[in-house]
């Protein structure tokens, strides 16, 4: 489950590692138009699968899997530097809890239709400062904007309240404060939390470590 300013192809370093271990992998292409739309799109893909499903969400994708995880086929969720809102919370309200704001927020701008973008020439330093220049350039120029209303949508009953979870915190994140990540992770009482010296784009800069956490979760849910 990709987040804002990215798409399903951002899992390209993770997918082959999971596929090699024999897991059936599918990457949702979220419209990023509203939290409700993205949960619906995710549920469509879940319903198309046979058997049990483990959801993995990065960034805003964590809010999506928190909602879509209520699907009966879902047996667990893995959060990768992700939002994990509780009932009644929104991404905006979570971020507003801190006086300090992550430095990457200064690179975000809103277009005339309400979609949010990251300034192209600041994308690498804000989103993925620990990946190579080519990967950062492609990610920047291919970024998918997110509608601002996604940050105001209020979460219903989050699936992490009653299903097993795993969480990866990015200690050098410029988009979601590492402290906020840790707090969200700890209140979920997850099966495991790992900390990586990584940017917000840990799924690209630390694919082996992220994949290992996902594999551990998948084996636990079998």
Secondary structure, 3 states (H helix, E strand, C coil): CCCCCCCHHHHHHHHHHHHHCCCCCCCCCCCCCCHHHHHHHHHHHHHCCCCCEEEEEECCHHHHHHHHCCCCCEEEEEEECCCCCCCCCCHHHHHCCCCCCCHHHHHEEECCCCEEEECHHHHHHHHCCCCCHHHHHHHHHCCCCEEHHHHCCCCCCCHHHCCEEEEEEECCCCCCCHHHHHHHHHHCCCCEEEEECCCCCHHHHCHHHHHHHHHHHHHHCC
